[in-house]
Amino acid sequence: MTNVVSPMVGKLVSVDVNAGEQVKANDAVATIEAMKMMVKIYAPADGAVKEIKVNPGDVVNTDTVIMTLE
C-alpha cells in the first residue's frame, strides 16, 4: 500500500480521481492551493485508489495522507 501525501500546508481544492480508479506513477491525483498558488499532487507509484481520506475544502498539513493506493 502506498500513501499519497500533501507536500505542503494548503487547502485541498480538488481530488481528480475516484476510489477504485487505476493510476500510473506521476498522474495528477489532486490539487491544493497554497500561498495563492495551485499545486498539483502526483501519484508516487502505479496502483488503484483504495481510499480517499480528505475532502475538497479541507485544510491539509505537510505529509497529510490524501489517499492510499494499492
Backbone as CSV, one residue per row, in Angstrom:
resi,resn,N_x,N_y,N_z,CA_x,CA_y,CA_z,C_x,C_y,C_z
1,MET,0.848,-1.181,0.000,0.000,0.000,0.000,0.893,1.244,0.000
2,THR,0.503,2.231,-0.785,1.270,3.471,-0.924,0.383,4.646,-0.547
3,ASN,0.912,5.569,0.255,0.174,6.780,0.611,0.528,7.914,-0.343
4,VAL,-0.472,8.686,-0.716,-0.269,9.938,-1.442,-0.396,11.033,-0.395
5,VAL,0.666,11.830,-0.204,0.678,12.831,0.867,0.807,14.240,0.320
6,SER,0.362,15.193,1.118,0.479,16.597,0.754,1.930,17.050,0.910
7,PRO,2.460,17.752,-0.093,3.839,18.234,0.011,3.979,19.500,0.861
8,MET,2.842,20.129,1.198,2.882,21.386,1.945,1.538,21.662,2.590
9,VAL,1.484,22.672,3.417,0.228,23.112,4.027,-0.588,23.855,2.975
10,GLY,-1.870,23.565,2.913,-2.735,24.256,1.968,-4.161,23.760,2.076
11,LYS,-5.020,24.289,1.204,-6.421,23.868,1.170,-6.614,22.956,-0.028
12,LEU,-7.205,21.793,0.203,-7.460,20.859,-0.883,-8.549,21.441,-1.773
13,VAL,-8.215,21.665,-3.031,-9.156,22.253,-3.984,-9.946,21.164,-4.689
14,SER,-9.243,20.098,-5.112,-9.941,19.029,-5.824,-9.214,17.703,-5.667
15,VAL,-10.001,16.643,-5.757,-9.470,15.286,-5.866,-9.839,14.861,-7.284
16,ASP,-8.839,14.552,-8.095,-9.051,14.350,-9.525,-9.227,12.888,-9.934
17,VAL,-9.346,11.993,-8.956,-9.570,10.569,-9.216,-10.659,10.068,-8.266
18,ASN,-11.169,8.894,-8.552,-12.206,8.277,-7.708,-11.676,6.986,-7.107
19,ALA,-12.270,6.567,-6.008,-11.909,5.288,-5.398,-12.118,4.183,-6.424
20,GLY,-11.158,3.259,-6.491,-11.221,2.158,-7.440,-10.549,2.437,-8.768
21,GLU,-10.260,3.694,-9.039,-9.637,4.075,-10.315,-8.157,3.688,-10.336
22,GLN,-7.690,3.203,-11.481,-6.273,2.888,-11.669,-5.511,4.169,-12.002
23,VAL,-4.354,4.352,-11.382,-3.487,5.486,-11.698,-2.080,4.980,-11.970
24,LYS,-1.347,5.760,-12.718,0.060,5.467,-13.012,0.918,6.441,-12.219
25,ALA,2.159,6.056,-11.963,3.098,6.957,-11.287,3.149,8.270,-12.057
26,ASN,3.140,9.359,-11.339,3.207,10.726,-11.867,1.910,11.230,-12.492
27,ASP,0.790,10.490,-12.350,-0.514,11.037,-12.737,-0.926,12.067,-11.690
28,ALA,-1.523,13.183,-12.129,-2.055,14.175,-11.190,-3.305,13.588,-10.537
29,VAL,-3.330,13.566,-9.198,-4.456,12.961,-8.491,-5.234,13.956,-7.632
30,ALA,-4.638,15.116,-7.349,-5.322,16.115,-6.518,-4.655,17.470,-6.729
31,THR,-5.339,18.518,-6.250,-4.812,19.881,-6.332,-5.020,20.565,-4.994
32,ILE,-3.970,21.233,-4.510,-4.118,22.056,-3.307,-3.767,23.491,-3.655
33,GLU,-4.323,24.417,-2.867,-3.999,25.837,-3.001,-3.131,26.201,-1.805
34,ALA,-1.941,26.702,-2.115,-1.003,27.092,-1.069,-0.360,28.408,-1.471
35,MET,-0.415,29.376,-0.604,0.181,30.691,-0.863,-0.289,31.269,-2.202
36,LYS,-1.602,31.136,-2.456,-2.254,31.655,-3.659,-1.780,30.979,-4.943
37,MET,-1.150,29.813,-4.817,-0.723,29.047,-5.993,-1.455,27.713,-5.985
38,MET,-1.806,27.224,-7.168,-2.390,25.892,-7.293,-1.241,24.902,-7.479
39,VAL,-1.215,23.875,-6.644,-0.142,22.883,-6.674,-0.755,21.508,-6.922
40,LYS,-0.331,20.863,-8.005,-0.804,19.514,-8.319,-0.072,18.504,-7.442
41,ILE,-0.784,17.469,-7.044,-0.189,16.363,-6.293,-0.233,15.148,-7.209
42,TYR,0.895,14.461,-7.299,1.042,13.357,-8.241,1.157,12.022,-7.516
43,ALA,0.674,10.970,-8.169,0.781,9.618,-7.617,2.253,9.215,-7.575
44,PRO,2.724,8.688,-6.441,4.121,8.273,-6.337,4.396,6.915,-6.984
45,ALA,3.330,6.156,-7.294,3.504,4.814,-7.853,2.238,4.417,-8.613
46,ASP,2.343,3.359,-9.413,1.170,2.791,-10.070,0.292,2.112,-9.017
47,GLY,-1.019,2.093,-9.257,-1.902,1.372,-8.351,-3.344,1.781,-8.530
48,ALA,-4.192,1.180,-7.716,-5.613,1.515,-7.695,-5.875,2.371,-6.460
49,VAL,-6.712,3.380,-6.606,-7.068,4.231,-5.476,-7.932,3.403,-4.528
50,LYS,-7.406,3.142,-3.337,-8.145,2.330,-2.356,-9.084,3.201,-1.544
51,GLU,-8.569,4.326,-1.027,-9.378,5.162,-0.143,-8.933,6.614,-0.278
52,ILE,-9.916,7.518,-0.342,-9.650,8.960,-0.329,-9.955,9.434,1.081
53,LYS,-8.974,10.032,1.738,-9.082,10.329,3.168,-9.461,11.770,3.498
54,VAL,-9.441,12.674,2.512,-9.798,14.074,2.751,-10.779,14.528,1.682
55,ASN,-11.435,15.636,1.946,-12.438,16.172,1.022,-12.025,17.553,0.530
56,PRO,-12.458,17.922,-0.692,-12.196,19.288,-1.153,-12.685,20.305,-0.118
57,GLY,-11.875,21.319,0.121,-12.185,22.334,1.123,-11.451,22.107,2.431
58,ASP,-10.967,20.870,2.654,-10.213,20.574,3.876,-8.842,21.242,3.826
59,VAL,-8.379,21.690,4.978,-7.007,22.204,5.089,-6.118,21.020,5.442
60,VAL,-5.040,20.864,4.677,-4.118,19.754,4.899,-2.754,20.298,5.319
61,ASN,-2.069,19.531,6.128,-0.715,19.877,6.552,0.292,19.099,5.725
62,THR,1.556,19.462,5.840,2.614,18.706,5.191,2.531,17.258,5.663
63,ASP,2.609,16.326,4.728,2.569,14.876,4.988,1.197,14.347,5.406
64,THR,0.131,15.144,5.291,-1.221,14.612,5.492,-1.498,13.588,4.395
65,VAL,-2.010,12.429,4.768,-2.340,11.404,3.776,-3.638,11.819,3.076
66,ILE,-3.557,12.004,1.767,-4.714,12.399,0.975,-5.483,11.179,0.492
67,MET,-4.733,10.153,0.074,-5.365,8.906,-0.368,-4.354,7.776,-0.275
68,THR,-4.877,6.557,-0.346,-3.997,5.387,-0.366,-4.188,4.655,-1.684
69,LEU,-3.096,4.083,-2.171,-3.104,3.278,-3.390,-2.725,1.863,-3.021
70,GLU,-3.258,0.900,-3.774,-2.810,-0.486,-3.549,-2.575,-1.169,-4.863
